[in-house]
Amino acid sequence: MQDALPGKAKLRSKFLSSAYAFVVVFGIVSLFSDMTHEGAWSVTGPFLSSLGLSAGAVGIIAGLGEFVGYALRFVSGYVSDKTRRYWLVTGVGYAVNLLAVPLLALAGRWEVAALLMILERAGRAIRNPARDAMLSHATKEMGRGKGFGLHEALDQIGATTGPLIIAAALLLGVSPRMAFAYLLIPAVAALVVLVFVRLRFPHPETFEAAQKEQFGVSKFPASFWLYLAASSLVAIGFVDYPLIAYHLQKSDLFKDSTIAIYYSVAMGIDALAALLFGRLYDKKGIWALVHSTLISLSFPLFAFQKSPLFPLIGIVLWGVGMGAQESIMRAAIADFAARDRRATAYGFFNAVYGTFWFAGSAAFGLIYDRSITAAIVFSLVPQLAAVPFFVLSARRRAADAGGHKK
């Protein structure tokens, strides 16, 4: 009996090592992927502006891209769970997402650029529910927050590097449009590593034991709906970076290369915040989102000033909010949903979240054209309103957990 214990410990250690390896290597896929699309996203605001669009139009295009990038996730999540073809759905999504970016170098009209930007977000919509469902299996034993935080940190290393590549290209005299062509290299690298992960880990669902309970969308606990309400309010108030970049360019205080570097700074902060709040989530649960929201919600007060310093402070706070949203929010959904319905749960949550994100971004852009102060207030109020809903969700979830233990 005593001899069996070290054997079990060794087996569990090997299991966790394999799970960590899956998260890390998939994180490298995301590193190259984010290097590609976040590099492009750092200058899409100025790029669309150069094609003659207003802040309202930029906000609508960016918001529509986010809406498509979230709304389609319900369909792709449902299809992933229904067919169990998680790898196929993930691969198709990555291909669409990544190849749309370097094609922006061929876009000479705003209509073509807008279509490619929306296709890039659509690719993310296709891939993410299936990918996150697979990651959720591997993070079960190591801690959801820790696992998703690690993945997000690797993801954001790429998101930090991509804008620097674009900034370097712009400093060398390359136009924003042609700079997109440089992103073909990380796009291809991401697809190559993705094939390796697929061959090395063909069945990631084996990282997590099957569950007896089955949750449908209508069977989520009350704490989930409170959580969804809070997250939707955050989505309304949070601003797409293209709008921040648009403001910085119009202030005549920043070069396009500086705007790209600022985005790189935001992505670096995002990575650190993901690790920090991911670990906090494993200890405190949804309360971690209460803290992150209170810290980041004031970003528009700084980001939309006409000053050489305050926008950087706002961008740092914006990065904190993004890091929490991209790690903790994903981790929490895995804890709300059963194993074999998780892609559907991710898809449903993100469809609602993206709808509110689109509405908020479009409204912010239109309000910005009339009054920057009114736009700042519009961003602050729903984020602040989200905090009590997160608190209620955390308390209800704790009560539910206590009831189950009894």
N, C-alpha and C positions, 0 to 999 in steps of 0.2 A: 504493500500500500504506500509506504513511504518512498519507495523507489519510483512509484508511478507519478508522484507529485512533480519531481524535477522534469520528468518527461512531458507532463502537461504544460509546465511553464515554458519549456523549450519549444513546444509546438505552438503555444500562443505567441511567443516571441517571434517565431518564424512567420506566423500568420500576420502579425502586426507589421513586420518588416516588409512583407509583400504588399500589404495595404498601403503603407507609406510610399513604397516604390511606385505604385499605381498613381497615387495622388501627385507625387513629384514629377513623374514623366508626363502625365497629363497636364501638369502645370507648365511644363516646357512647351507643350503644344500651344497652350494659351499664351505663353510668353511671346512666341513668334507671331501668333495670331493678333495679339494686342499691339505688338510692334507695328503690325500692318495697319489695322483699322483705326487705332488711336493716333498713330502718326498722321493719318489722313484727317481724322476728326479735329486735330489741332489747328488746321488751317482752312477747314471748309467754310467757316464764317467769312474770313477775308476773301476766299476764293469765290463764294457766291456773291459777295459784295462787288467784286471786280467784274462780275457778269451783269451788274446793274440792279441787284435786288435790294429791297428795303429790309429794315429789322423785322418788320411784321412778316415779310415773305420768308426770311431766314428762319424765324421762329416757327412758322407753319411747316416748312419743309423739314426742319430738324425734329419738330414735334410729331409730324406725320411718320417720319422714319422710325422714331421711337415707338409710336403707336403700332405700326406694322410689326416692328421688332418684338413687341410684347403680345399683341393681339393674336398673332399666328401661333404663339406658343401653346395655346389651348388645343389647337388642332394637332400640332406636331406632338404634343405630350400625349394626347389621347391615342393617336396613331401608333406612337412608340409602345405604349402599354398594351394596346390591342394586338399588335403584330409581334411584339417582343423583338423587333429588329432595331434595337437601340443603336448598334454600331452603324447600320446602314443610314438611318436618319441623321445621326451625328455627322457622318462623312459627307452626305449631300449638303447639309447645312454649312459645314466648314468650307466646302468648295465654292458655294455661292457667295458666302460672306467674304472670303479672301480674294477671289478673282475679280470681284466688282471694284476693288480699291485701285489697283494699278490701271484699270481701264478708265479711271477718271482723267488720266493724262490725255486721253483722246476726246474728252468732252469740251467742245467749243461753245456749246449753248447751255443755258441754265436748265432747260428741260432735260437734257441728257444727263447733266450732273445730278439733278434731283432724282432722276430714275435710278442711277447707279448708287446714290446714297441710300435710297429706300431699299434697293436690292441687297445692299450690304447689311442693313438692319434685318431684312427678311431672312437672310442666311443665319444670322444669330438666332432668330426666332425658331428656325427649323432645328438647329443643333442643340440649343441650351437645355430644354427639358430632359431630353434623353441623356445628354452628358451629365447634367446635375443628378439625375436619378442614379447613374452608374457611380458617380462620386459619393453619393450619399451612402451607398453600400460599404464603400471602403472607409468612410469616416465614422461608422457606427461605433467601433471599439475604441478608436483613438480620441474620440470627442468630436462632435459635429463642428463646433466653433473652431477648434484647433485645425481640423482637416480643411474646412472651407477657407479658413483664414490663411493657411499655408498655400493653398491653391491660388487664392486671390493675390497673395504677395508675389508669387512667381508670375502670375498674370500681369501684375502692375510693374514688374521689372521691365517687361516688354512695352507696357504702356508708357513708361518713362523714357525708354530708349527710342521708340518710334518718333516722337516729336523732336528729339535731338537730331535724328537723321534728317528730318525735314528742315529743321533750323539750319543745320550745316549746309544742306543743299541750297537754301535760300541765301545764306551768307556767301556762297560761291557764285551767286548771280542767277541761279536757276529759278524760273518762274514757279509760283505756287502750283500751277497746273502741271508742269512737267516734273515737279518734285514727286508727284504721285507714282511715277514710273520706277523710282528707286525702291518702292515698297514691294515690288514683285519678288525680290530675293527672300525677305522673311515670310512672304505668303507661301512660296514653294517649300521653304524649310518647315513651316508648320504642317503642311500636308504630308511631307515625308515622315516626320516624327509621329504623326497621327497613325500612319500605316504601321509603324513599329509598335505603337501601343496596342493597336488592334490585334496584331500577331502575338504579342507577348501576354496580353490579358484578354483572351476572347470571352471569358465569362465572369465579369466583375460582380455579378449578383451573388456569387458564392461567398463573398466577403461577409454577407449578412444572412443570418438564419431566417427562414420563412416565418411569417406571423399568421396567427389564426384569424385575427380580426380583419375585416374588410371595410375600408372607408370609401364612400362615394362623396361627391361634392356636397350633397345635402346632409351628410352625416358628420361633417366637421363639428367639433365642440364650439361652444359659445366663445371661448377664448380665441379661436381662430378668426371668427368674424370681427371681433374687436381688433385683433391684430391686422386684419385686412383693411379695416376702416382707418386705422392709424397710418399704415403704409401708404394708402391711397392719398391721404392728406399730405404726407411728405412728398409724394410724387407730384401733386399739384403745385407745391411751393418750390420744389427744386428746379433749377434752371439748367438747360443744356449748355455745355461749354461754348458751342458756336455763338450763342447770344452774348456770353461774356467776351469772347474774342471779337465779336462785332463791335461791342462797346469800346474795347480797348483800341481798336483800329480807328474808330470814329473820333476818339479823344485826341488823336494826333500826337500822343505821347509815347507810343510804342511802335517799333518796327514789327513786321510780320514774323521775323525770326525770333524776336523777344516774346511775342505772343505764343509761339510754339514752345519756347523754353519754359514759359510759365505753366503751360499745360503739362510739360514733363515734370515740373515741380509738384503739381497737383497729383499726378500719378504716383510719384514717389511717396508723398504723404498718404495716399490711398493705400499703398502696400503696407506701410507701417501701421496705419489705423486698422487694417484688416487683421493683422497678427494680434494687435493689442485687444481689440474688441472681440475677436474670435475666441481668445482665451477667457475674456471676461464673460462671454456668453455661456461657456461651459460651466462657469462658477455661479453666475447670476441669472442666466436665462434672458428673457425679454427685457429685463431691467437694463441690460447693456445698451439696448436701443434708446431707452430713455436718456441715458447719459450722452450717447453719441448725437442724438437729435438736439439736445440742449446746447452742446458744444458747437455744432455746425450751423444751426439755423440762422445765425446772424451774418452769414457770408455775404448776402446782397448789400448789407449796409456798407461794406468795404469794397466789394468787387466792382460796384457800379459808381464809384467816385471818379472824378477827373483829377487824378493825382498819380505821381510816379511811384508812391509807396503803398497806399491803402489797397489798391487792387490785388497786390501780392498777398496781403493778409487775408483778403476775402477768398482768394484762390486756395490758400492753405486750408482754411476752414471748409471750403467746398470739397477739397480732397478728403478731409476727415469724414464728411458725410457720405461721400461715394464709397470709401473703404468699408464703412459700416453696412451700407446698403448691399454692396456686392458680396459680403461675407456672411454677416449675421442673418440677414433676411433669407438667404438661401438655406442656411443651417436650420433655421426655425421651421421652415416648410417641411423639411425631412422629418422633424419630430412631430409634426401634426398629421402626417400621412402614413398609411400602411405601405409595406415594401412593394407590393405589386401594383399599387396605384400612384406611385410617387411622381412619375413623369406627368400624369394627368393633373395631379395636385400642383406641380410646378407650373404647368401650362395655364391652369385656371387662375392661379394667383397672379401670374405675370400678365395675363390678358387684362385683368381688372386694373392692375397697377399701371400698365402701359396706356390704357384708355385715359386714366387721370393724368398721366405724365403728358400725353399729347395735348389734352385740354389745357393744362397748366402752361406748357411751353408756348402754345399758340396764343393764349390770352396774354401771357407776359410780353410777348413780342409786340402785340397790337397795343397794349397799354404803354409800353416803352416808347413807341412812336409819338405818344401824346404827352407823357409825363414819366420821367425816370423815377421820381419820388413815389408816384402811385404804383409803379411796377415793383419797387422795393417793398412797399407795404403789402402788395398782393403776394409776394413771395414769403414774407415773414409770417403772416397770419395763419395760413393752413399748417405750416410746420409747427408753430407753437400749439395749435389746436390738436395736433397729433399726439402730443405728450400724454395728456390724460387718458387717451385710448390705449396707448402702450401700457400705462400703469394698470388700467382695468384688466387688460388682457393678461398681464403678468400675475396679478392677484387671482384672477379666475383660474388660470392654469395651475397655480400653486394649490388652490382649493381642490381642483379636480384631481391633482396628483395625490393630495392627502386623502381624498375619498377612496381612491383606488388602493392605497396602502392599507386602509382599514378593511 
